[in-house]
Amino acid sequence: MKTKFRRRHRTVRIENQDGRFVIHGMGQWYHHWRDPYHLLLTIPWIGFVGVVSAFYLLLNALFGLAYLAGGDCLDGAKHGDFSDAFFFSVQTLASIGYGAIHPKTFYANSIVTIEAIASLLLIAVVTGLAFARFSRPIARVLFSQFIIVNTHNHQPTLMFRVANERHNFILEATAQIYLIIDEVTAEGEFIRRIHELKLLRQRTPSLILTWTIMHSIDPDSPLYGMTMSDLEQRHANISVLISGVDETVAYTITARHVYATEEILFDRRFEDIIYNSDNGDRYFDYSRFHQVQPSEK
């Protein structure tokens, strides 16, 4: 006897949006309905409150029907009145206990016991989910709009800026850069290859204001000898990952950004955002954070 297995075939659409590949549905909360825990962590707050409220009302309705199934088992309630049974369930599940309605049979007390256990579990789960939503570490890292290629210490260098928007310390901040590019193997197979780019300084003890991250385009670099035309033809993207420990909450935070081909500029340099005052103080002008200008020949 042969057992037939049904396989679900899934097609993922990856769209090219101005040089940036976008996976449709990636990271959107409504694509996680098969994972309830992850769904309740990613759904918007109004949806979270709506789901919890709907489940709470449904649970009380079920217990209300259970009380009605026991006949005249609630003292102080109208016989067969669903509203009295429902609101008695609400009072029991929330541990309010007005006392106007109370169980008078073994069956009703049994249902109350089950509902009390359900109440403990419900409160524990909802409290845990709410805390997990509040305590999720979220990075506020600003990335420069463009990534530029210019000369640094007589060497072609790829560079971009990041800034900590919270103006607190991100301790032991590290940066990782990856070049994602189309390639054809020696066997003629098409692949989307990921190259890690070596940085001049991959780690900083504390990121509080800005950090210019640089990759030297030397003969060992995957970018060596490439022109803008080469990057466009091979649909190059540069993926950046910043991680570190937020000093305020002592949580590890991460920030990700992807530069499309059109956001890679050759022979440009960033505007200087630091200037000195007459008394020796230094100022950071973030209004020029994204601005670039042609490099001086």
C-alpha positions in Angstrom: 0.0 0.0 0.0 1.5 3.3 -1.1 1.0 6.4 1.0 0.5 9.6 -1.0 2.0 12.8 0.4 0.5 16.0 -0.6 3.1 18.7 -1.2 2.2 22.3 -1.1 4.1 24.2 -3.8 4.8 27.8 -2.9 6.1 30.5 -5.3 7.9 33.5 -3.9 7.8 36.7 -5.9 11.0 38.8 -5.8 10.4 42.1 -7.5 13.1 44.4 -8.8 12.2 47.9 -7.5 14.6 50.5 -8.9 17.6 48.1 -8.4 16.5 46.8 -5.0 15.1 43.3 -4.8 11.9 43.1 -2.7 10.4 39.8 -1.5 6.7 40.3 -1.4 5.2 39.5 2.0 8.5 39.5 3.8 8.1 40.7 7.4 4.4 41.5 7.0 2.4 40.5 10.1 -0.6 39.0 8.2 1.7 36.3 6.6 2.3 34.7 10.1 -1.3 33.5 10.8 0.0 29.9 11.0 2.3 30.9 13.9 -0.1 32.5 16.5 2.7 33.6 18.9 4.7 35.4 16.2 1.4 36.9 14.8 0.5 38.4 18.2 4.0 39.9 18.5 3.9 41.5 15.0 0.3 42.5 14.6 -0.4 46.2 15.2 -1.5 47.2 18.7 -5.1 47.8 17.7 -5.2 44.4 16.2 -3.6 42.8 19.3 -6.3 44.5 21.5 -9.0 43.4 19.1 -7.9 39.8 19.0 -7.6 39.6 22.8 -11.0 41.2 23.3 -12.7 38.9 20.8 -11.2 35.8 22.4 -12.2 37.1 25.9 -15.8 37.6 24.8 -15.9 34.3 23.0 -14.6 32.5 26.1 -17.2 34.1 28.3 -19.9 33.2 25.8 -18.8 29.6 25.9 -18.8 29.5 29.7 -22.2 31.3 29.7 -23.6 28.5 27.5 -22.0 25.9 29.8 -23.9 27.5 32.8 -27.1 27.4 30.8 -26.6 23.8 30.0 -26.7 23.0 33.8 -30.3 24.3 34.1 -31.2 26.3 37.2 -27.7 26.2 38.7 -27.0 29.9 39.4 -28.7 31.5 42.4 -29.8 35.1 41.6 -29.9 34.6 37.9 -33.0 34.3 35.7 -33.6 30.7 34.6 -32.5 30.4 31.0 -31.3 34.0 30.7 -28.1 34.0 28.6 -27.2 37.6 29.6 -27.1 36.7 33.3 -25.0 33.6 32.7 -22.7 35.6 30.4 -22.1 38.4 32.9 -21.6 35.9 35.7 -18.9 34.4 33.6 -17.3 37.8 33.1 -17.3 38.4 36.8 -15.8 35.0 37.5 -13.1 35.1 34.8 -12.0 38.6 36.0 -12.2 37.6 39.7 -14.7 40.4 40.4 -17.2 38.5 42.3 -20.1 40.9 43.1 -22.0 38.1 44.9 -25.4 39.0 43.4 -25.2 35.7 41.4 -23.4 32.6 42.7 -23.4 28.9 41.9 -25.7 26.6 43.9 -25.1 23.2 42.4 -22.1 20.9 42.1 -22.2 21.3 38.3 -22.0 25.1 38.5 -19.1 25.0 41.0 -17.3 22.6 38.7 -17.6 25.0 35.8 -16.5 27.9 38.1 -13.4 25.8 39.0 -12.6 25.2 35.3 -13.2 28.9 34.5 -10.9 30.0 37.4 -8.0 27.8 36.0 -8.7 29.3 32.5 -8.6 32.8 34.0 -5.1 32.2 35.4 -3.8 30.8 32.1 -5.4 33.7 30.1 -4.0 36.4 32.3 -0.5 34.8 32.3 -0.5 34.5 28.5 -1.8 37.9 27.7 0.5 39.5 30.3 3.5 37.7 28.7 2.6 38.7 25.2 2.1 42.3 26.2 5.4 42.4 28.0 7.1 40.8 25.0 5.7 43.4 22.7 6.8 46.3 25.0 10.2 44.9 25.7 11.2 44.2 22.0 14.5 46.0 21.4 14.1 48.4 18.5 17.1 50.2 17.0 17.0 53.8 15.9 20.0 53.9 13.6 20.0 56.4 10.7 21.8 55.4 7.5 23.0 57.8 4.9 20.9 58.0 1.8 23.8 57.1 -0.5 26.9 54.9 -0.3 29.8 56.5 -2.1 33.1 55.4 -3.7 35.9 57.9 -3.3 39.6 58.0 -2.6 40.7 57.6 1.0 44.5 57.5 1.8 45.2 57.2 -2.0 43.0 54.1 -2.2 39.5 53.7 -3.7 37.2 53.3 -0.8 33.5 52.5 -0.4 32.0 54.5 2.5 28.7 55.5 4.1 27.5 57.1 7.3 25.4 55.8 10.2 24.1 57.8 13.2 22.5 56.9 16.5 19.2 58.8 16.5 18.6 58.2 20.2 21.8 60.1 21.2 22.6 57.5 23.9 25.4 54.9 23.7 25.3 51.8 21.6 28.1 49.8 23.2 30.4 47.5 21.2 28.8 48.5 17.9 29.8 46.3 15.0 29.2 46.6 11.3 29.0 44.0 8.6 28.7 44.7 4.9 27.8 42.2 2.2 27.9 42.6 -1.6 25.0 40.7 -3.2 25.5 40.3 -6.9 24.5 38.1 -9.9 27.2 35.6 -11.0 27.6 32.7 -13.3 29.7 29.7 -12.2 32.3 27.9 -14.3 29.6 25.3 -15.0 27.4 28.0 -16.4 24.9 28.0 -13.5 23.3 31.3 -12.5 23.6 32.2 -8.8 23.0 35.1 -6.5 26.3 35.3 -4.6 27.0 37.1 -1.3 30.4 38.5 -0.7 31.4 39.8 2.8 33.3 43.1 2.5 36.3 43.7 4.8 36.1 47.0 6.7 38.8 49.3 7.7 37.2 49.4 11.2 34.5 46.9 11.9 33.9 47.7 15.6 33.6 50.8 17.6 33.5 50.8 21.5 30.5 53.2 21.5 28.3 54.7 18.8 26.7 57.9 20.1 26.8 60.4 17.2 28.0 59.3 13.8 30.3 56.7 12.3 31.7 56.6 8.8 32.1 53.0 7.7 34.7 52.3 5.0 35.7 49.4 2.8 39.0 49.6 0.9 38.6 48.5 -2.8 42.0 46.8 -3.1 42.8 43.8 -5.3 41.3 41.5 -2.7 38.0 43.2 -2.8 35.1 41.8 -4.8 34.4 45.3 -6.0 37.9 45.7 -7.5 37.8 46.9 -11.1 34.0 47.1 -11.2 32.4 50.2 -12.8 28.9 51.5 -12.2 27.8 49.8 -15.4 29.1 46.4 -14.1 27.1 46.9 -10.9 23.9 47.8 -12.8 24.2 44.8 -15.2 24.7 42.4 -12.3 22.0 43.9 -10.1 24.3 44.6 -7.2 23.0 45.4 -3.8 24.9 46.2 -0.6 23.4 44.9 2.6 24.5 46.5 5.9 23.9 45.1 9.4 24.7 47.2 12.5 24.5 45.5 16.0 25.4 46.5 19.5 24.1 46.8 23.1 21.8 49.7 23.9 23.2 51.2 27.1 19.8 52.3 28.4 18.0 48.9 28.4 21.1 46.6 28.1 19.6 44.8 25.1 21.3 43.7 22.0 19.8 45.7 19.1 20.2 45.3 15.3 19.6 47.6 12.4 19.6 46.5 8.7 19.7 48.6 5.5 20.1 47.7 1.9 21.6 50.0 -0.8 20.3 49.5 -4.3 22.6 50.0 -7.3 21.3 53.5 -8.0 22.2 54.6 -4.5 25.9 53.8 -5.0 27.7 56.9 -6.2 31.1 57.1 -7.7 33.4 60.1 -7.4 31.4 61.8 -4.7 32.2 62.8 -1.2 30.0 63.5 1.8 29.4 67.1 3.1 31.3 67.8 6.3 28.8 67.8 9.2 31.3 68.8 11.9 32.4 72.3 12.5 34.2 74.1 15.3 33.1 77.2 17.1 35.4 80.1 18.2 35.5 78.7 21.8 36.7 75.3 20.6 33.3 73.5 20.9 32.3 71.1 18.1 28.9 70.9 16.5 27.2 68.3 14.4 24.9 69.6 11.7 22.6 66.6 10.9 20.8 68.6 8.2 23.8 67.8 5.9 24.0 64.1 6.9 22.7 62.8 3.5 24.3 65.5 1.3 27.0 64.6 -1.1 29.0 66.7 -3.6 31.4 65.9 -6.5 34.9 65.0 -5.3 37.7 67.3 -6.0 40.0 66.1 -8.8 
